[in-house]
Amino acid sequence: MLKRIFDILLSILLIILFSPIYIIVSLLILLKMGSPILFKQQRPGLHEKIFEIYKFRTMTNEKNENGQLLSDDKRLVGIGKFIRSVSLDELPQIFNVLKGDMSFIGPRPLLIEYLTLYNEKQKKRHDVKPGITGWAQVNGRNAISWEQKFEFDIWYVEHHSFWLDMKILWMTFIKVIKRSDISSNTSITMEKFKGTRQCKK
């Protein structure tokens, strides 16, 4: 209950404070990349319930001669790369928090297609609401492997508390200021999860 009250109060405050940023980023995306301004996608939340997540769009819709989207590194350029580098793309998720689909702190909501790839231990990440930031994000974000991320997620599920959330919020602030761990070690964006070979129970 305390966490939900905190989420509501902080989300309302941040939406008001960030309203000029919402307007500026929206205009930049519209001018540089066109519409849509928001990227919307179905993601699994608490107990794997599906919801629609909001982000500022950071990639163009450029396609090759066969009508297929170009690779992420070719579509993530200019204003989109800057927006992602300073984590402005995550700001619309504050509305997800206000709606109750997400919390400020929790495991990141990933793709629906990953649900069938999780082992029994990894599925526990859905025992709490997903978050804008979490224990995995302040301990490596995209610079660590999927297996390491899930270990951090499960640790959070088993140890979460209001004071741990406050610690993660502060660590997230420092990460954003330093603009660290935005990309993986091998790609400009995180490679897709393909399952864990050995099931860790």
KAVENMO-V774107 format. One record per run of one state. SS is the DSSP state (H for helix, E for strand, L for the rest). FROM is the first residue (numbers start at 0). TO is the last residue. If there is no record, write none. Layout:
# KAVENMO-V774107
SS | FROM | TO
SS | FROM | TO
This chain:
# KAVENMO-V774107
L | 0 | 0
H | 1 | 16
L | 17 | 17
H | 18 | 31
L | 32 | 36
E | 37 | 43
L | 44 | 44
H | 45 | 47
L | 48 | 48
E | 49 | 55
L | 56 | 61
E | 62 | 62
L | 63 | 67
E | 68 | 68
L | 69 | 70
H | 71 | 74
L | 75 | 76
H | 77 | 84
L | 85 | 86
H | 87 | 89
L | 90 | 91
H | 92 | 98
L | 99 | 101
E | 102 | 104
L | 105 | 109
E | 110 | 110
H | 111 | 113
L | 114 | 120
H | 121 | 126
L | 127 | 129
E | 130 | 132
L | 133 | 135
H | 136 | 138
L | 139 | 139
H | 140 | 142
L | 143 | 144
H | 145 | 158
L | 159 | 160
H | 161 | 177
L | 178 | 200
